[in-house]
Amino acid sequence: MAKFTMKFMLAFHDDPRSFDDLTPEQMQQIVQRYNDWAGKLAQEGRMVAGEKLTDEPGKVMRRSGNDTTVTDGPFSETKEVFGGFFIIHANSYEDAVAVSQDCPHLEHGGTIELRAVEAS
């Protein structure tokens, strides 16, 4: 098994409305592509974690002094939401980009934000 030096988070952003016109069978095919891709990463020893998030926007917490506010959101001008993530092993940004090239998220108009995880 290969030894990797870094971890990266692949944050998946998309417009959930882009899937509105798909049949249940088409959605199942897309889900299977993600499962197959995750399985490939696991076989290569690259998979750390991954989860699909709900399409609702969640909550945002902010503290000012001793007061914490909790609001719905985040909301932005775009309809794009943070829809899920993978954490993978790679040796560099270039390696992580290469591994992500065949991610099914890119096939459906999604965006992948790639971030290095701070070494602990």
Secondary structure, 3 states (H helix, E strand, C coil): CCCCCEEEEEEEEECHHHHCCCCHHHHHHHHHHHHHHHHHHHHCCCEEEEEECCCCCCEEEEEECCEEEEEECCCCCCCCEEEEEEEEEECCHHHHHHHHCCCHHHHHCCEEEEEECCCC
